[in-house]
Amino acid sequence: MTEPTAGLPLSAPEALTVLGAIVLVLARWLPRRLRGPAALAAGALLVGSVTVLVVTGLRWQMTPVVATAAVVAALALAPSMARRSGRTPWRARWWLALPGSVVGVALVAAGPVSAWAFPVPEFPAPSGRFPVGTEVLEWSARPDGAGRDPEPRTLVTQLWYPAGRSAPDAWRAPYLGRTEAEARTVSAALADYSGVPGFLLDGLPRSRSHAVPGAPVADGGGRFPVVLFSPGLGGVRTQNTVWAEELASHGYVVVAVDHPYDSAAVVLSDGRTLRTRVAATGDRAKDEALAEGWTRTRAADLRAVLSRLERVDRGEAEGLLTGRIDTGRAAAAGHSLGGAAALQAARQDPRFDAVVDLDGFPHGPVGDRFEQPVLALTQEIGPGTDPDYLPRLTRVLELSEATSYRLTVPGAAHLTFTDAPLYLPPVPGIIGSLERTEGPRITAAATLSFLDATLRRTPVDLPAALAAHGKVTVHRPEGAG
């Protein structure tokens, strides 16, 4: 497999293929004495680079580049073949060749442009003092209380944790799964759930995160606060890998949950794949009722995972982090529907000490007052925003007995708070108008400030820290000064 060249959306063989194709297309316009050598050099370069790409896996973005080079090479060889057969070679007039060359250059340029629009994601290095390890745990939990599946639910969770030093060449975890095969299955399922052709996301399984599977836990014997994460509707446990790795590098254990029959695809250790069963009906009232049920199920999953982590910490269940997880300092977090689940889980379970809601609409009854502080990150509010979103979120935040915060990030869209900006086209309506890495960076930085203040009791001017990233609204409990 070829890795992208730093700062470019192409690997070295892909860049050489583009270069060879461009030279081959433009050789027609060079001085006559240079045309033959340039074409031969470009052809030799293409043979080598395309061979490497075929062996390592040809990305769809390179298809127009290779096809154009093949057509131009055939046209370049045609006069020579004609002379050998005794026919008079035909050569296109310049006014015929010029449009063909323009089209050829455009087709070759489509390769790097499409690779830029749909790149293999490159994850920014975590900024904390700890390297990051990762572990995937799988177990059967309580039956699904929402009634969608009477069998016990198999919960697959992924942990990112502060690790000790690993070898520089240590194998890093694939982005979407424990193996590349799992990552390809999940990538195809995400594309299917989103309604886009699967090849558009074929760069995701090629990507590597910074976490090292099974890395030794960081030395020191201290216990780390824990953050449970629920992805968006149809999302998967790894959808916020940048955020998870950044938190882990600063001394948190992040535990993300794949919700069976909700996540786009959950690949089990026995090889089975559980596909999503969630779908909107188009009827607003019915969809809200469905969303309430999905939220209840996810909230129960988060509570079950926290109970399991308590057993892992006590050594009663398998896991690398025995004795290192401080479940007495726990936060519930989530994106979109996962944010709603995090809010509900915390309202139901006092073991959660804080909530991070990443642009999640609070589904279900608003409920009574609750104790935990909340950080809600929201996209830039505009005419297309659900008019019920902010009023409902505000009502929930005002029910907290602790000071809570809403951070509205300028230029953010709903997917800004995930890894999506790293691999989707930079279209403001899809991923916002921020730079590719800026959205994930802001999401992690704001979360760290909030968790340090609430779980670690670190002295920090939290409103000022959050205001560095956008507009902050502070919701103080009733009676507070």
Disulfide bonds with the S-S distance in Angstrom:
none
